[in-house]
Amino acid sequence: MKNKIKWYSSVALLCIAMSQCTQYDEYKKYMPDGEIIYPQKVNSLKTYPGKNRIQLEWVIVDPKVTSCQVFYEQAGVQGSTTVPVRANGDFSNDTIRVTIPNLEETTYKFKIISHDDFGHTSISVETEEQAYGSMYERSLLNRSLKSAAIDENEHLQIEWFDADDNETGVNIMYTDIDGNSRTMKVEPSETATSITDLKSGTPVFYNAMYKPVPSAIDTFYAQIANIPYFANITADVLKNTAMPFTNTGIQVVAGAYNVTDWIINAAAAGNGTSMEARGYVLSLWAWSGSSPSPTLDNGKVYQTIELEAGAYRFDATIYETRQNNNGYLVVALGNDLPDTNDVPQNSLGYVRVPDGIAVGARPTISAEFTVSAKSTVSLGIVATFPSNAMMHFTKVELWKQQ
């Protein structure tokens, strides 16, 4: 009986073994060509957008991989490129890069497959990225300017509003004092810029630079624009513009003279237009007991010049004013200044001279104006006031917008 049991047990074990082998080998009938081998799929896939191009980067450490095929698709249109991989087994630098050029400005789907020399292919890895182009670039705006002005040292001082998030800086293009073309980069964090070697009267241009995302491989540029600033052209077009103003040397009344190189009407000339006691300033005045005429009726002192078309600013720095409630710094077309009552309607630009300016304050007032074509223009001061009033100026300047 025991022998029968042993025999049955042996037969059972043999059947179980044969059953297990059959199950284990069952898959072979589905793989008549042998085991499937997969080369390493691409690892750490990254994309970098650019201008009508996209760069892809991935890692391969499998020495059997000899190439990678990149497929890309947009709106049903497909393309591909093959990227060779080093076959010498040296994978100390295992990063692969390829740039796909000539892409339209849209989003692309990418699929990358690794290959070896035996026809084996890896599992594909997929990603998406956008290519940028002219449409994106046309949407870019230059950084906003707060101000741009020439300071007392003839340096151009520019103040900026904050940069946009994607801005990488601003290029400023200008001509230096030696006539050389220069480019200066302004960083996104910079809110004030000084150009110390600008050639006077030459234009200054700028454009902002952008990257749509920090990882972009290309920089995009806003359209080049002008930085408008006023250049001092006083010395080129005006004469005798600062104290001590030269005068005729002939006293109208004690301590009062008339300036040279200026046109002075009879009302202003009768009292004099420059005061010795105040360092030979440019003046309109009337003072009971001191001036020949105790009042002033449309006194005018001005220069007449030719100006090209453009935008201008006429400045005057005040030395002192008293009881002045009807005086103007004014610019007008033609060979004369308008009377005080006609200034608002018959001038290119004007500003009322403020009253009560004390000696030493030295504020500057400005009249901005535009000349549409080459024209004859008169610039100066006109005033009408009663007795015991005056206004004195230390200098005048003319600026042209560049």
C-alpha positions in Angstrom: 0.0 0.0 0.0 2.8 2.4 0.8 4.4 1.7 -2.5 1.2 2.7 -4.3 1.0 5.9 -2.4 4.6 6.7 -3.4 3.9 5.9 -7.0 0.8 8.1 -7.1 2.7 10.9 -5.5 5.5 10.7 -8.0 3.1 10.8 -10.9 1.3 13.8 -9.4 4.5 15.7 -9.0 5.5 15.0 -12.5 2.1 16.2 -13.8 2.4 19.4 -11.8 5.9 20.0 -13.1 4.8 19.4 -16.7 1.8 21.7 -16.2 4.0 24.5 -14.8 6.5 24.3 -17.7 3.7 24.5 -20.2 2.3 27.7 -18.7 5.8 29.3 -18.5 6.6 28.6 -22.1 3.1 29.5 -23.4 4.2 33.1 -24.2 6.8 31.9 -26.7 4.2 31.1 -29.3 3.4 34.8 -29.4 7.1 35.8 -29.8 8.3 33.7 -32.7 11.2 36.1 -33.3 12.5 36.0 -29.7 12.4 38.4 -26.8 11.6 42.1 -27.4 14.4 44.5 -26.6 13.7 48.1 -25.8 16.6 50.7 -25.9 16.5 53.4 -23.3 13.8 56.0 -23.9 14.7 59.6 -23.7 15.0 60.9 -20.1 14.6 64.4 -18.6 13.1 65.9 -21.8 13.0 69.7 -21.8 11.9 72.2 -24.4 13.0 75.8 -25.1 10.9 78.1 -27.3 12.4 80.5 -29.8 11.7 82.7 -32.8 10.1 80.3 -35.3 12.1 77.5 -33.8 12.1 75.2 -30.7 15.1 73.5 -29.0 14.7 70.1 -27.4 17.0 68.6 -24.8 17.1 65.2 -23.3 19.4 62.6 -21.6 20.6 59.3 -23.0 22.9 57.0 -21.0 22.3 53.7 -22.8 25.4 53.0 -25.0 23.4 50.9 -27.4 21.4 53.9 -28.5 22.8 55.3 -31.8 20.1 57.7 -32.9 16.9 59.4 -31.8 14.1 60.3 -34.1 12.0 63.4 -33.4 8.5 63.7 -34.8 6.6 66.9 -34.6 3.1 67.8 -35.6 0.9 70.9 -35.9 -2.7 70.9 -37.2 -2.2 67.5 -38.8 1.0 68.4 -40.6 3.9 66.2 -39.6 7.7 66.5 -39.8 10.6 64.6 -38.4 14.3 64.7 -38.0 16.9 62.2 -36.9 19.5 63.0 -34.3 22.7 60.9 -34.3 24.0 59.7 -30.9 27.7 59.1 -30.3 28.6 55.4 -30.8 32.0 55.4 -29.0 30.4 54.5 -25.7 31.7 57.7 -24.0 28.6 59.0 -22.2 30.4 61.4 -19.8 28.3 64.1 -21.6 25.0 62.4 -22.0 22.8 65.4 -22.9 21.4 65.5 -26.5 20.2 68.8 -28.0 18.5 69.5 -31.3 16.8 72.7 -32.7 13.8 72.4 -35.0 13.9 75.5 -37.3 11.4 77.2 -39.7 8.4 76.6 -37.5 5.2 78.6 -37.7 4.1 80.6 -34.8 1.9 78.1 -33.0 2.0 75.1 -30.6 3.7 71.8 -31.6 3.4 68.3 -30.3 6.7 66.3 -30.2 7.4 62.6 -29.9 10.9 61.2 -29.5 11.9 57.5 -30.0 15.4 56.0 -29.5 17.0 53.5 -31.9 19.9 51.1 -31.8 21.8 49.5 -34.7 19.7 46.3 -34.5 16.3 47.9 -35.4 15.1 48.1 -31.8 13.1 51.1 -30.8 12.3 52.6 -27.4 9.0 53.6 -25.9 8.1 57.1 -27.2 8.2 60.2 -25.0 5.9 63.1 -25.9 5.7 66.8 -25.0 4.4 70.1 -26.3 5.9 73.6 -26.9 5.1 76.8 -28.6 7.1 78.6 -31.3 6.9 82.4 -31.2 7.4 84.8 -34.1 6.4 88.1 -35.7 2.9 88.2 -34.2 4.3 88.0 -30.7 7.0 90.6 -31.5 4.4 93.0 -32.9 2.5 92.9 -29.6 5.5 94.1 -27.5 5.5 97.6 -26.1 8.5 99.7 -25.2 9.0 100.6 -21.6 7.1 103.8 -20.6 9.2 106.9 -20.1 8.6 109.2 -17.1 10.8 111.9 -18.4 13.9 112.7 -20.4 15.8 116.0 -20.0 19.2 117.6 -20.4 20.7 118.7 -17.1 23.0 121.6 -16.3 26.0 119.3 -17.3 24.6 118.6 -20.7 23.9 115.0 -19.7 20.6 113.3 -20.8 18.7 112.1 -17.7 16.0 109.5 -18.3 13.5 108.3 -15.8 11.5 105.1 -16.5 8.4 103.5 -15.2 8.7 99.9 -14.0 9.6 97.2 -16.5 7.1 94.5 -17.6 7.6 91.0 -16.1 8.9 89.5 -19.3 11.2 92.4 -20.2 14.9 91.6 -20.2 16.2 95.1 -20.6 16.2 98.2 -22.9 18.7 99.1 -25.6 19.4 102.8 -26.0 21.0 103.9 -29.3 22.7 107.3 -29.6 25.6 109.3 -31.0 28.4 110.2 -28.6 30.3 113.5 -28.6 32.9 112.1 -31.0 30.3 111.1 -33.5 30.4 107.4 -32.8 27.2 105.2 -32.7 26.7 103.8 -29.2 24.4 101.3 -27.6 23.7 101.2 -23.9 21.7 98.5 -22.1 19.3 99.4 -19.4 18.6 96.6 -16.9 15.0 95.7 -16.0 15.5 96.9 -12.4 16.9 100.3 -13.5 14.5 103.3 -13.2 17.0 106.1 -14.0 19.6 106.3 -16.7 22.2 108.9 -17.4 23.9 109.4 -20.8 27.0 111.5 -20.1 28.5 111.5 -23.6 25.6 112.4 -25.8 26.3 114.6 -28.8 24.1 117.7 -28.4 21.1 117.9 -30.6 21.3 114.3 -31.9 18.4 111.9 -31.7 18.2 109.1 -29.1 16.3 105.8 -29.9 15.4 102.8 -27.8 13.6 99.5 -27.8 12.7 97.0 -25.1 13.8 93.4 -25.2 11.6 90.5 -24.1 11.6 86.7 -23.6 8.2 85.1 -23.7 9.3 82.7 -21.0 12.6 82.7 -19.0 13.8 79.5 -20.8 13.4 81.0 -24.3 16.5 80.7 -26.6 15.8 84.0 -28.5 15.2 87.6 -27.5 12.4 89.5 -29.0 12.4 93.3 -29.6 9.7 96.0 -29.5 9.8 98.5 -32.3 12.5 101.1 -32.2 11.2 104.4 -30.9 12.5 107.9 -30.3 13.2 109.2 -26.8 11.9 112.8 -27.0 14.1 115.3 -25.2 14.7 119.0 -25.6 18.2 120.0 -26.7 19.5 123.4 -25.9 19.8 125.4 -29.2 20.1 128.8 -27.5 23.6 129.6 -28.7 22.7 128.7 -32.3 19.7 131.1 -32.7 19.6 133.7 -29.9 22.0 136.4 -28.7 22.7 138.1 -25.4 20.7 135.6 -23.3 22.1 135.7 -19.8 23.2 138.1 -17.1 25.1 140.2 -17.2 23.1 141.2 -20.3 25.1 143.5 -22.5 23.6 146.9 -23.0 24.1 150.1 -25.0 26.0 151.8 -22.3 23.6 154.7 -22.4 21.6 155.3 -19.3 17.9 155.8 -19.7 17.6 156.7 -16.1 20.2 156.3 -13.3 21.2 152.6 -13.3 18.8 151.6 -16.1 20.0 150.7 -19.7 18.6 149.1 -22.7 20.0 145.6 -23.8 21.6 145.0 -27.1 20.6 142.4 -29.7 16.9 142.6 -28.6 14.0 144.4 -30.2 12.6 146.8 -27.7 9.4 148.8 -28.3 9.0 152.4 -27.2 7.1 151.6 -24.0 9.8 149.3 -22.7 12.7 151.4 -24.0 11.4 154.5 -22.2 12.1 152.9 -18.8 15.1 150.8 -19.7 15.4 147.0 -20.0 18.4 146.2 -17.8 19.1 147.2 -14.3 22.6 147.8 -13.1 21.7 147.4 -9.4 20.6 143.8 -10.0 23.6 142.7 -12.0 22.3 143.7 -15.5 19.3 141.5 -15.6 16.7 141.6 -18.4 13.8 143.8 -17.2 10.4 145.3 -17.7 9.5 147.7 -15.0 7.7 150.9 -13.9 8.2 152.6 -10.6 6.8 155.9 -9.4 9.6 158.4 -8.8 12.3 156.2 -10.4 11.3 155.3 -13.9 10.6 158.0 -16.6 7.1 156.5 -17.0 5.3 155.5 -13.8 3.3 152.8 -15.6 4.0 150.3 -18.4 1.6 149.7 -21.3 2.4 146.7 -23.5 6.1 147.0 -23.0 7.9 144.4 -25.2 11.4 143.1 -25.4 12.0 140.2 -27.8 14.1 138.6 -30.6 12.9 137.5 -34.0 14.5 134.4 -35.6 13.9 131.7 -38.2 12.9 128.3 -36.9 12.6 125.0 -38.7 9.5 122.8 -38.2 9.5 121.1 -34.8 8.5 121.2 -31.1 10.3 123.8 -28.9 10.4 125.1 -25.4 11.3 128.7 -24.5 12.5 129.1 -20.9 13.2 132.1 -18.7 14.7 132.1 -15.2 13.2 134.7 -12.9 15.4 137.0 -10.8 12.6 138.8 -9.1 8.9 139.9 -9.6 6.8 142.5 -7.8 3.2 143.6 -8.3 3.2 141.9 -11.6 -0.2 140.6 -12.6 -0.2 141.1 -16.4 3.1 139.9 -17.8 3.9 137.0 -20.1 6.7 135.0 -21.5 5.4 134.5 -25.1 6.2 133.1 -28.5 4.4 134.3 -31.6 4.6 134.0 -35.4 5.9 137.0 -37.3 8.0 140.0 -36.4 6.3 141.2 -33.3 4.8 140.1 -30.0 1.0 140.4 -29.3 -0.3 142.9 -26.8 -1.0 141.5 -23.3 -4.7 141.2 -23.9 -4.2 139.3 -27.2 -1.5 136.8 -25.9 -3.9 133.8 -25.3 -5.3 133.9 -28.8 -2.4 135.2 -30.9 0.6 133.2 -29.6 2.2 129.9 -30.4 3.0 129.4 -26.7 2.9 131.5 -23.6 3.1 131.4 -19.8 2.1 134.1 -17.3 5.0 135.4 -15.3 4.1 134.8 -11.6 4.1 137.6 -9.0 5.9 137.7 -5.7 9.1 135.9 -6.7 11.8 136.8 -4.2 15.5 137.4 -5.0 17.4 134.1 -4.8 14.4 131.8 -5.6 15.3 131.7 -9.3 12.4 129.6 -10.7 12.3 128.8 -14.4 9.1 129.2 -16.4 8.5 127.6 -19.8 6.4 128.2 -22.9 6.2 125.2 -25.2 5.2 125.6 -28.8 5.2 123.9 -32.2 6.2 125.2 -35.6 4.6 123.3 -38.4 6.9 124.7 -41.2 10.0 126.9 -41.4 8.8 130.2 -40.0 9.7 133.6 -38.6 9.1 133.6 -34.9 9.4 136.2 -32.2 10.2 135.2 -28.6 10.4 137.5 -25.5 8.4 139.2 -22.7 5.4 141.5 -22.8 3.8 143.3 -19.8 1.2 145.9 -18.9 1.2 147.0 -15.3 0.5 150.0 -13.1 3.1 151.9 -11.1 5.5 150.1 -8.7 5.7 146.8 -10.6 8.7 145.0 -12.1 9.9 141.7 -13.5 13.6 140.7 -13.9 15.2 137.7 -15.6 18.6 136.1 -15.3 18.6 134.2 -18.5 16.5 132.8 -21.4 17.0 129.6 -23.3 15.5 127.9 -26.3 15.2 124.2 -26.6 14.2 121.9 -29.5 12.7 118.5 -29.1 14.8 115.7 -30.7 
